[in-house]
């Protein structure tokens, strides 16, 4: 029972961090559009850059913890890590592992 209780918060944390990482990517992309195409001011990048950086590193760490805790295959783990690179792909990966029951 204790092991189940520790898995549930990790699954919730993984899902929350994956969504937050995607949102920070979106903010950073919008900041870059404003910086280079609209107002030529880098305030959006200055705000969302560090936020995205922290969430990116957090996502990688939480993905590795989830992979170990839930016994993911190496291929699933690698896909999860690679999903942190293209914008919004962590949303797809989070939904994928949730639907396939890999967060239980």
C-alpha positions in Angstrom: 0.0 0.0 0.0 2.8 2.4 0.8 4.3 1.9 -2.7 1.0 2.8 -4.3 0.8 5.9 -2.2 4.2 7.1 -3.4 3.3 6.3 -7.1 0.2 8.4 -7.1 1.8 11.7 -6.2 4.6 11.0 -8.7 2.1 10.4 -11.5 0.4 13.7 -10.6 3.7 15.5 -10.4 4.7 14.1 -13.8 1.5 15.2 -15.5 1.6 18.7 -13.9 5.3 19.2 -14.9 4.7 18.0 -18.5 1.8 20.4 -18.9 3.7 23.3 -17.2 6.7 22.6 -19.5 4.5 22.9 -22.5 2.9 26.1 -21.3 6.3 27.6 -20.7 7.4 26.6 -24.2 4.3 28.5 -25.5 5.2 31.6 -23.4 8.7 31.5 -24.7 7.6 31.1 -28.3 5.2 34.0 -27.9 8.0 36.1 -26.3 10.3 35.3 -29.3 7.6 36.4 -31.8 7.2 39.7 -30.0 11.0 40.1 -29.7 11.8 39.4 -33.3 8.6 40.3 -35.2 6.3 42.7 -33.3 7.8 45.1 -30.8 11.5 44.1 -30.9 11.5 44.0 -27.1 12.9 41.0 -25.3 10.8 41.2 -22.1 8.9 38.1 -23.0 12.1 36.1 -23.5 13.5 37.5 -20.3 10.5 36.3 -18.3 9.7 33.0 -20.0 13.3 31.9 -20.8 14.3 31.2 -17.2 10.9 29.7 -16.3 11.1 27.4 -19.3 14.7 26.4 -18.4 13.7 25.4 -14.9 10.7 23.5 -16.0 12.7 21.8 -18.8 15.2 20.5 -16.3 12.4 19.5 -13.8 10.6 17.6 -16.6 13.8 15.6 -17.4 14.3 14.7 -13.8 10.7 13.8 -13.1 10.6 11.8 -16.4 13.6 9.8 -15.2 12.0 9.2 -11.8 8.7 8.2 -13.3 10.5 5.8 -15.7 12.3 4.1 -12.8 9.3 4.0 -10.5 6.8 2.8 -13.1 9.2 0.5 -14.9 9.1 2.0 -18.3 11.0 0.5 -21.2 14.1 2.3 -22.3 12.4 3.2 -25.6 9.5 4.9 -23.7 12.0 6.7 -21.5 14.0 8.0 -24.4 10.8 9.1 -26.2 9.8 10.9 -23.0 13.1 12.7 -22.8 13.1 13.6 -26.5 9.6 14.9 -26.1 11.0 17.8 -24.0 12.7 19.3 -27.1 10.0 20.1 -29.7 7.4 22.6 -28.5 4.3 21.1 -26.8 5.4 17.5 -27.3 5.4 16.8 -23.6 1.6 17.2 -23.8 1.4 14.4 -26.3 3.8 12.2 -24.3 1.9 12.8 -21.0 -1.4 11.9 -22.6 0.2 8.8 -24.3 1.6 7.3 -21.1 -1.6 8.1 -19.2 -3.8 6.4 -21.8 -1.5 3.4 -21.9 -1.6 3.0 -18.1 2.1 3.6 -17.7 1.5 6.0 -14.7 0.0 3.3 -12.5 
